[in-house]
């Protein structure tokens, strides 16, 4: 709790204690007997209750006066000032009875509600501040055998930094020596540490848990993962939801209207029908207290703000409450395939040797022939082979354009490539029924077998589609640039409703445009989300109602274009994000309906004289506190 908040709390506690003393004295002590009459006793009560009133509410009165000077007349400070000072002013109407206790109570409980609001906002801001703690203060650079702490902004691409156990990784890079475990929970919400060894990518913001790592920097600090995250979180509050904007506009027009109604209520009956001034002024004051829109103007922004902070702890970054609101209305989710539902990296999934060869021999021949290539397919074959390449065995490596590789290995001709390469060299090969990239291998004119390479599904992709159905998403669709037969197999494995294959980037935009029209025709409120990770997905992410990017390993362009970023790259978190967004919107509407319902009820009672000031206090401060308590649940939603 901040020092300012503590001072406010202490002031309110003192005011509450003095109010309790004043209340006990006024009810238990024979003031009329001691002071020689009822009038003196009432003025004594006036003074007793004025002390806690001024201690608790002097700042509200000052703000009301200051805002009037600035032209900001109709706000909750003015409502509280008029209502509470009016309650004290009823002392001038002997037939009205004393109402100083109610006036002081309204101000006290209003300030309790404001204190509660400040605490709740502080809690929400702390969840954001905890996220901000991922920003590193320094990076270790070794100079003359000594580690020197350098500002991360001064580190350039290609520099080597040292990350000691217990420190945060300050910049994105590649491990060039050492092995350790990384705590990624601040970024992804996942508690399980990630093992890293030489050659692995590491992202800034993670905590190095065990061993010493030497990392070669691949991005400047301003473009690093941690910088992007902090920028997203800091800017999130600037983008208001439709509901939030409605409440702001509502309060702007609502406040002057209720002040006008309260004035009319107080003066029309006494002026034109000879009714009691004190009775109708009291009704007008009660009407003012009840009408204060605190519950709405406090709890609705707090729900969104707390929800964005809570979702960031789950590794789901939402760039604004408008996107959170749209996420809750998603009915259609469109996926890019490669890198989103699949790993985005080629893997050897099977080896089929011909007679006279075994799997390891086929992999060895292919790996040696492909060893001079940096193509992803070549890298996947070398990774599957898993042994060092003896370059002395390799001679005369030549690329056969669009077909594969020809090389001399141990003086024998080796061919590695597609079926056309085999046909052109008169090698009788076997067709493969498996879906993927097929590398045929021949050795010294004889067919050695073939290797099946494919982009495999992420472990949770199938669960991701099932989870979306579980949260009520109507359609899950996959878009890909792959061949139709590959896309068909993947779509069947995943259980998506439909797919589109062999698409260029511009084709994806056209497909999403068409799907958006279908969604609009089906539902005015329903939204379409597109999920992608690559540079070529950026235009589609911007066109969709909600663009969702895979953040940890996604491209900068995709993350920049997206409205929601999943930090752990798990597609199953899309359903979690939708579920949490819907829970937040339920809380928002609970508060709106509850606050407006109670206020309308008590306003009606106040207008006909059936509500007293204590009921007005509940309808204002009590409802606000309950709404704030409900809004604070948004910070703790787990999905």
C-alpha positions in Angstrom: 0.0 0.0 0.0 1.4 3.4 -1.0 2.1 6.2 1.6 -0.7 8.3 0.2 -3.2 5.5 0.5 -2.0 4.8 4.1 -2.5 8.5 5.0 -6.0 8.4 3.5 -6.8 5.2 5.3 -5.6 6.6 8.7 -7.6 9.8 8.1 -10.8 7.8 7.5 -10.2 5.6 10.5 -9.8 8.7 12.7 -13.0 10.2 11.2 -14.9 6.9 11.7 -13.8 6.8 15.4 -14.9 10.5 15.9 -18.2 9.7 14.1 -18.8 6.8 16.5 -18.1 9.0 19.5 -20.5 11.7 18.2 -23.2 9.1 17.5 -22.9 7.7 21.0 -22.9 11.1 22.6 -26.0 12.2 20.6 -27.9 9.1 21.5 -26.8 8.2 25.0 -26.1 11.6 26.6 -29.0 13.9 27.8 -27.8 16.9 25.8 -31.1 18.8 26.0 -30.9 18.6 29.8 -27.2 19.6 29.9 -27.5 22.4 27.4 -30.9 23.7 28.5 -33.1 23.0 25.5 -33.5 21.1 22.2 -32.2 23.9 19.9 -28.9 24.0 21.7 -28.7 20.2 21.7 -29.2 20.1 17.9 -26.5 22.7 17.3 -24.2 20.7 19.6 -24.8 17.6 17.5 -24.2 19.7 14.4 -20.7 20.6 15.7 -20.0 17.0 16.9 -20.8 15.5 13.4 -19.2 18.4 11.5 -15.7 17.4 12.8 -15.6 13.8 11.4 -17.4 15.1 8.3 -14.6 17.7 7.5 -11.8 15.3 8.4 -13.1 12.7 6.0 -14.5 14.9 3.3 -12.5 18.1 3.1 -10.7 16.9 -0.1 -14.1 16.0 -1.8 -15.4 19.6 -1.1 -12.1 21.0 -2.4 -12.3 19.0 -5.6 -15.9 20.0 -6.2 -14.9 23.7 -5.9 -11.8 23.2 -8.0 -13.7 21.3 -10.7 -16.4 24.0 -10.9 -13.6 26.5 -11.5 -12.3 24.3 -14.4 -15.8 24.0 -15.9 -16.1 20.3 -14.8 -19.2 20.9 -12.8 -21.2 17.7 -12.8 -19.2 14.9 -11.2 -19.5 12.7 -8.2 -17.6 15.3 -6.0 -20.3 17.9 -6.6 -23.1 15.3 -6.0 -21.5 14.4 -2.6 -20.9 18.0 -1.6 -24.5 19.1 -2.4 -26.1 16.0 -0.7 -24.0 16.1 2.4 -23.9 19.9 3.0 -27.7 19.8 2.3 -28.2 17.2 5.1 -26.3 19.5 7.5 -28.3 22.5 6.2 -31.6 20.8 7.2 -30.7 22.1 10.7 -32.2 25.4 9.5 -35.6 23.6 9.2 -36.7 22.8 12.8 -39.5 20.5 11.7 -37.2 18.3 9.6 -35.4 16.8 12.5 -31.5 16.5 12.7 -29.8 14.9 9.7 -26.2 15.7 10.5 -25.4 12.0 11.3 -26.7 10.9 7.9 -24.7 13.7 6.1 -21.5 12.7 7.9 -22.2 9.0 7.3 -22.7 9.6 3.5 -19.3 11.4 3.3 -17.6 8.8 5.4 -18.9 5.8 3.6 -18.3 7.5 0.2 -14.6 7.9 1.3 -14.5 4.3 2.4 -15.7 3.3 -1.1 -13.1 5.6 -2.7 -10.4 4.0 -0.5 -11.6 0.6 -1.5 -11.5 1.6 -5.1 -7.9 2.9 -4.8 -6.9 -0.4 -3.1 -8.5 -2.4 -5.9 -6.9 -0.3 -8.6 -3.6 -0.6 -6.8 -3.9 -4.4 -6.7 -4.6 -4.4 -10.4 -1.7 -2.0 -11.1 0.5 -4.3 -9.0 -0.3 -7.2 -11.3 0.9 -5.0 -14.2 3.9 -3.8 -12.2 4.9 -7.4 -11.5 4.9 -7.9 -15.3 7.1 -4.8 -15.6 9.6 -6.4 -13.2 10.7 -8.6 -16.1 12.6 -5.6 -17.5 16.4 -6.3 -16.8 18.5 -3.6 -15.2 21.8 -4.8 -16.7 23.6 -7.3 -18.9 26.9 -9.0 -17.9 29.7 -8.7 -20.4 33.1 -10.3 -19.8 36.0 -7.9 -20.2 39.6 -9.0 -19.3 38.2 -11.9 -17.4 35.9 -9.8 -15.3 32.1 -9.5 -15.6 31.0 -5.9 -16.1 27.4 -4.8 -15.8 26.3 -2.9 -18.9 23.0 -1.1 -19.8 21.0 -3.5 -22.0 20.5 -0.6 -24.5 24.2 -0.5 -25.1 24.5 -4.2 -26.2 24.6 -4.8 -30.0 23.6 -7.7 -32.1 26.4 -10.3 -32.1 27.7 -9.3 -28.6 28.2 -12.1 -26.1 26.6 -11.7 -22.7 26.9 -13.9 -19.6 23.7 -14.9 -17.6 24.5 -16.2 -14.1 22.1 -18.4 -12.2 19.3 -16.3 -10.5 19.5 -13.5 -13.1 17.0 -12.6 -15.8 18.0 -13.1 -19.4 18.3 -9.4 -20.5 18.2 -9.8 -24.3 17.1 -12.3 -26.9 19.8 -14.6 -28.2 21.3 -18.0 -28.8 23.2 -20.1 -26.2 26.8 -20.6 -27.3 28.0 -22.3 -24.2 26.5 -23.7 -21.0 23.3 -25.4 -20.1 20.6 -24.5 -17.6 16.9 -24.4 -16.8 14.8 -21.2 -17.5 11.8 -20.1 -15.5 9.5 -18.7 -18.1 6.5 -18.2 -15.8 6.6 -14.4 -15.9 6.1 -14.6 -19.7 4.0 -17.6 -20.4 2.3 -18.4 -17.1 3.7 -21.9 -17.3 5.4 -23.1 -14.0 7.4 -25.9 -15.6 11.1 -24.8 -16.3 12.5 -25.1 -19.8 15.8 -26.9 -20.4 18.3 -25.0 -22.6 21.6 -26.2 -24.1 24.1 -24.9 -26.6 22.4 -23.8 -29.8 19.0 -23.1 -28.2 17.2 -19.8 -28.5 16.5 -17.9 -25.3 14.2 -14.9 -24.9 14.6 -11.9 -22.6 12.6 -11.8 -19.4 13.1 -15.5 -18.4 15.0 -16.3 -15.2 18.1 -18.5 -15.4 17.7 -21.0 -12.6 20.7 -23.2 -12.5 23.8 -23.0 -14.7 25.9 -20.2 -16.2 25.0 -19.4 -19.8 26.9 -17.5 -22.5 24.5 -16.0 -25.0 25.1 -14.4 -28.4 22.6 -11.5 -28.8 20.3 -11.7 -31.8 18.2 -8.5 -31.3 18.8 -5.1 -29.8 17.1 -4.4 -26.5 14.4 -2.2 -28.0 13.3 -5.0 -30.3 13.6 -7.8 -27.7 10.7 -9.9 -26.4 10.7 -8.1 -23.0 10.5 -4.7 -24.6 7.7 -5.7 -26.9 5.7 -7.1 -23.9 6.2 -4.0 -21.8 5.0 -1.8 -24.7 1.9 -4.0 -25.2 1.0 -3.9 -21.5 1.7 -0.1 -21.1 -0.5 0.7 -24.2 -3.4 -1.6 -23.3 -5.2 0.9 -21.1 -5.5 3.4 -23.9 -7.9 1.3 -26.0 -11.4 1.3 -24.4 -14.1 -1.2 -25.0 -17.5 -0.2 -26.4 -19.0 -1.0 -23.0 -16.4 1.2 -21.2 -17.0 4.1 -23.6 -20.8 3.7 -23.1 -20.4 4.1 -19.3 -18.2 7.2 -19.7 -20.8 8.8 -22.0 -23.6 7.6 -19.8 -22.1 9.3 -16.7 -21.4 12.6 -18.7 -25.2 13.0 -19.5 -26.6 11.2 -16.5 -25.1 13.4 -13.8 -26.5 16.8 -14.9 -29.9 15.1 -15.6 -30.2 13.7 -12.0 -29.0 17.0 -10.5 -31.8 18.8 -12.4 -34.4 16.2 -11.3 -33.2 16.5 -7.7 -33.7 20.3 -7.8 -37.1 19.9 -9.3 -38.0 17.3 -6.7 -37.0 19.6 -3.9 -38.8 22.8 -5.1 -41.9 21.9 -7.2 -44.0 20.5 -4.4 -43.3 23.2 -1.8 -43.7 26.0 -4.4 -46.8 24.9 -6.2 -48.6 22.6 -3.7 -47.6 24.1 -0.3 -45.8 20.9 0.8 -43.1 21.0 3.5 -39.8 22.4 2.3 -37.8 20.3 4.7 -39.4 17.0 3.6 -39.0 17.7 -0.1 -35.4 19.1 0.2 -34.6 15.9 2.1 -36.1 13.8 -0.7 -34.0 15.8 -3.3 -30.8 15.2 -1.2 -31.5 11.5 -0.9 -32.1 11.4 -4.7 -28.7 13.0 -5.3 -26.9 10.5 -3.0 -28.5 7.5 -4.7 -27.9 8.9 -8.2 -24.1 9.1 -7.9 -22.8 6.7 -10.6 -19.8 5.6 -8.6 -20.4 1.8 -9.0 -20.5 2.1 -12.8 -17.6 4.6 -13.4 -15.3 2.7 -10.9 -16.1 -1.0 -11.4 -16.4 -1.2 -15.2 -12.9 0.2 -16.0 -11.5 -1.8 -13.0 -13.0 -5.0 -14.5 -11.3 -4.5 -17.8 -8.0 -3.2 -16.3 -7.9 -6.0 -13.8 -8.8 -8.5 -16.4 -6.0 -7.4 -18.7 -3.6 -7.7 -15.8 -4.9 -11.1 -14.8 -4.6 -12.4 -18.4 -1.0 -11.2 -18.6 -0.2 -13.5 -15.7 -1.6 -16.4 -17.8 0.7 -15.5 -20.6 -2.1 -13.9 -22.7 -1.4 -10.3 -23.6 -4.4 -8.3 -24.7 -3.6 -4.9 -26.2 -6.8 -3.1 -25.0 -10.2 -3.6 -23.4 -11.8 -3.2 -26.8 -10.0 -6.3 -28.0 -10.9 -8.2 -24.8 -14.6 -7.4 -25.4 -14.3 -8.6 -29.0 -12.5 -11.7 -27.9 -15.5 -12.6 -25.7 -17.8 -12.5 -28.8 -15.6 -14.8 -31.1 -17.7 -17.4 -32.9 -15.3 -18.3 -35.7 -11.5 -19.0 -35.3 -9.4 -19.2 -38.4 -5.9 -20.7 -38.1 -2.8 -20.5 -40.2 -1.3 -24.0 -40.2 2.5 -23.8 -40.3 4.0 -22.6 -37.0 0.6 -22.2 -35.5 -1.0 -25.6 -35.4 2.3 -27.3 -36.4 5.8 -26.9 -35.1 6.8 -25.0 -38.3 10.0 -27.1 -38.5 10.6 -30.2 -40.7 11.1 -33.5 -38.9 11.9 -37.0 -40.2 8.8 -39.0 -39.4 9.7 -42.3 -41.1 12.5 -44.1 -43.0 11.7 -46.9 -45.5 14.9 -48.7 -46.5 15.1 -50.9 -49.7 16.3 -54.5 -49.6 20.0 -54.6 -48.6 19.9 -51.3 -46.7 18.9 -50.4 -43.2 17.4 -47.2 -41.8 20.6 -45.8 -40.4 22.5 -46.4 -43.7 19.8 -44.5 -45.6 20.0 -41.6 -43.1 23.8 -41.6 -43.3 23.9 -41.4 -47.1 21.2 -38.6 -47.1 22.9 -36.7 -44.3 26.3 -36.7 -45.9 24.9 -35.7 -49.3 22.9 -32.9 -47.7 25.6 -31.7 -45.3 26.6 -28.7 -47.4 23.0 -27.4 -47.5 21.3 -25.1 -45.0 17.8 -25.9 -46.3 15.4 -26.9 -43.5 14.9 -30.4 -45.0 18.7 -30.9 -45.1 18.9 -29.8 -41.4 16.1 -32.2 -40.4 17.9 -35.1 -42.0 21.2 -34.3 -40.3 19.3 -33.9 -37.0 17.6 -37.4 -37.4 21.0 -38.9 -38.3 22.4 -37.6 -35.0 26.1 -38.3 -35.7 29.0 -36.2 -36.9 29.5 -35.9 -40.6 32.8 -37.1 -42.0 33.5 -34.5 -44.7 36.5 -36.5 -46.0 34.1 -39.0 -47.5 32.2 -36.4 -49.5 33.3 -35.2 -53.0 31.8 -33.4 -56.0 28.5 -32.2 -54.4 26.2 -30.8 -57.0 22.6 -29.5 -56.7 20.2 -30.8 -59.3 17.9 -27.8 -59.7 14.4 -28.4 -58.3 15.2 -32.1 -57.8 17.7 -32.7 -55.1 21.4 -33.3 -54.5 24.1 -35.5 -56.3 27.3 -36.3 -54.5 30.2 -38.8 -54.5 30.5 -40.5 -51.1 33.4 -42.9 -50.6 33.8 -42.8 -54.4 30.2 -43.9 -55.1 27.4 -41.8 -56.6 24.7 -40.9 -54.2 21.4 -39.2 -55.2 19.0 -37.6 -52.7 15.9 -35.9 -53.9 12.4 -36.2 -55.3 10.9 -38.7 -57.8 12.0 -36.7 -60.8 15.6 -37.0 -59.8 15.3 -40.8 -59.7 13.5 -40.9 -63.0 16.1 -38.7 -64.7 18.8 -41.1 -63.6 16.9 -44.2 -64.4 16.6 -45.4 -60.8 13.6 -47.6 -60.1 12.0 -46.3 -56.9 9.0 -47.0 -54.8 6.1 -44.6 -54.3 5.2 -43.7 -50.7 1.6 -43.4 -49.5 2.5 -41.3 -46.5 1.8 -37.5 -46.7 4.8 -35.3 -46.5 8.0 -34.5 -48.4 9.6 -37.7 -49.7 13.4 -37.9 -50.1 14.4 -40.8 -52.3 18.0 -42.1 -51.9 20.1 -44.1 -54.3 23.6 -45.5 -53.8 25.8 -46.5 -56.7 22.9 -46.8 -59.1 20.8 -48.9 -56.7 17.7 -47.7 -54.9 18.5 -47.4 -51.1 15.1 -46.3 -49.9 13.2 -43.1 -49.0 12.8 -40.7 -46.0 9.5 -39.1 -45.1 9.7 -35.6 -43.8 6.8 -33.6 -42.5 5.9 -30.6 -40.4 4.4 -32.3 -37.3 1.4 -31.1 -35.2 2.1 -29.3 -32.0 1.3 -31.5 -29.0 -1.8 -29.6 -28.0 -3.2 -28.7 -31.4 -5.9 -31.4 -31.4 -6.9 -30.4 -27.8 -7.0 -26.8 -28.9 -9.7 -27.4 -31.5 -11.7 -29.6 -29.1 -11.4 -26.9 -26.4 -12.7 -24.2 -28.8 -15.8 -26.4 -29.5 -16.1 -26.7 -25.7 -16.3 -23.0 -25.2 -19.0 -22.6 -27.9 -17.0 -21.5 -30.9 -19.1 -22.4 -33.9 -16.4 -22.9 -36.6 -12.7 -23.7 -36.6 -11.1 -23.3 -40.0 -7.5 -23.9 -41.2 -5.7 -21.9 -44.0 -2.4 -23.1 -45.5 -0.1 -22.7 -48.4 0.5 -26.5 -48.4 -0.7 -29.0 -51.0 -4.3 -30.0 -50.8 -3.5 -33.7 -49.9 -1.2 -32.6 -47.0 -3.8 -30.1 -45.8 -6.6 -32.7 -45.9 -4.7 -35.1 -43.7 -3.8 -32.4 -41.1 -7.4 -31.1 -41.1 -8.7 -34.6 -40.5 -6.3 -35.1 -37.6 -7.2 -31.8 -36.0 -10.9 -32.0 -36.4 -11.4 -28.6 -37.9 -14.7 -27.8 -39.7 -13.0 -26.9 -43.0 -9.8 -25.9 -44.6 -8.4 -24.0 -47.6 -5.1 -25.1 -49.2 -2.5 -23.9 -51.6 -3.0 -20.2 -50.6 -0.7 -17.3 -51.2 -0.6 -14.5 -48.5 -3.0 -12.4 -50.5 -5.3 -15.4 -50.9 -5.6 -15.7 -47.1 -6.8 -12.1 -46.8 -9.5 -12.8 -49.4 -10.6 -16.0 -47.6 -10.8 -14.1 -44.3 -12.8 -11.3 -46.0 -15.3 -14.0 -47.3 -15.5 -15.6 -43.8 -16.1 -12.2 -42.2 -19.1 -11.7 -44.5 -20.4 -15.1 -43.6 -20.0 -14.3 -39.9 -21.8 -11.0 -40.3 -24.7 -12.7 -42.1 -25.0 -15.2 -39.3 -24.6 -12.9 -36.3 -24.3 -9.2 -35.9 -22.5 -9.6 -32.6 -20.3 -12.6 -33.5 -16.6 -11.9 -34.2 -13.9 -13.7 -36.2 -10.4 -14.4 -34.8 -7.4 -15.2 -36.9 -4.4 -17.0 -35.4 -1.0 -16.8 -37.0 2.7 -16.4 -36.4 4.5 -15.5 -39.6 5.4 -12.3 -41.4 3.0 -13.3 -44.1 0.1 -13.5 -41.5 0.4 -9.8 -40.6 -2.2 -8.5 -43.2 -4.7 -11.2 -42.1 -4.2 -10.5 -38.4 -5.0 -6.8 -39.0 -8.1 -7.6 -41.1 -9.7 -10.0 -38.6 -12.0 -8.8 -35.8 -9.4 -10.2 -33.4 -5.9 -11.0 -34.5 -4.1 -13.5 -32.3 -0.3 -14.0 -32.6 1.9 -16.7 -31.3 4.3 -14.5 -29.3 7.3 -16.3 -27.9 8.6 -17.5 -31.3 6.3 -15.5 -33.6 7.6 -12.8 -36.0 7.8 -9.2 -35.0 5.4 -8.3 -37.8 2.8 -10.7 -36.6 3.0 -9.6 -33.0 2.8 -5.9 -34.0 -0.3 -6.6 -36.1 -2.1 -8.7 -33.6 -4.6 -7.7 -30.9 -3.9 -10.6 -28.6 -0.5 -12.3 -28.1 -0.1 -15.8 -26.7 3.4 -15.9 -25.1 3.8 -19.6 -24.8 2.8 -20.5 -28.5 0.2 -23.0 -27.3 -2.9 -23.0 -29.5 -4.9 -24.5 -26.6 -4.6 -21.2 -24.9 -6.9 -19.6 -27.4 -9.9 -21.3 -25.8 -8.6 -20.2 -22.4 -8.3 -16.6 -23.6 -11.9 -16.7 -24.9 -13.2 -18.3 -21.7 -11.5 -15.7 -19.5 -12.7 -12.8 -21.7 -16.2 -14.1 -21.5 -16.0 -14.4 -17.7 -14.7 -10.8 -17.5 -17.6 -9.6 -19.7 -20.1 -11.5 -17.5 -18.7 -9.7 -14.4 -18.9 -6.3 -16.3 -22.6 -6.9 -17.1 -23.4 -8.2 -13.6 -22.1 -4.9 -12.2 -24.0 -2.8 -14.8 -27.3 -4.6 -14.2 -26.9 -4.7 -10.4 -25.8 -1.1 -10.0 -28.5 0.4 -12.3 -31.2 -1.9 -10.9 -30.6 -1.0 -7.3 -30.3 2.7 -8.1 -33.5 2.8 -10.1 -35.3 1.1 -7.3 -34.1 3.4 -4.6 -34.5 6.5 -6.8 -38.1 5.6 -7.1 -38.5 5.1 -3.4 -36.7 8.4 -2.7 -39.0 10.3 -5.1 -42.1 9.1 -3.2 -40.6 9.6 0.2 -40.0 6.0 1.1 -36.2 6.1 1.2 -34.1 7.6 4.0 -30.5 8.7 3.9 -29.2 5.4 5.2 -30.8 3.5 2.3 -29.3 6.1 0.0 -25.8 5.4 1.5 -26.3 1.7 0.7 -27.6 2.4 -2.8 -24.5 4.5 -3.5 -21.5 3.3 -1.5 -22.7 -0.2 -0.7 -23.4 -0.9 -4.3 -20.1 0.5 -5.3 -18.2 -1.6 -2.8 -20.0 -4.8 -3.9 -19.4 -3.9 -7.6 -15.7 -3.3 -6.9 -15.4 -6.7 -5.0 -17.0 -8.4 -8.0 -14.7 -6.5 -10.4 -11.6 -7.7 -8.4 -12.5 -11.3 -9.4 -11.2 -10.4 -12.9 -7.7 -10.3 -11.6 -7.8 -13.9 -10.4 -9.6 -15.7 -13.3 -7.7 -18.9 -14.3 -9.6 -19.9 -17.4 
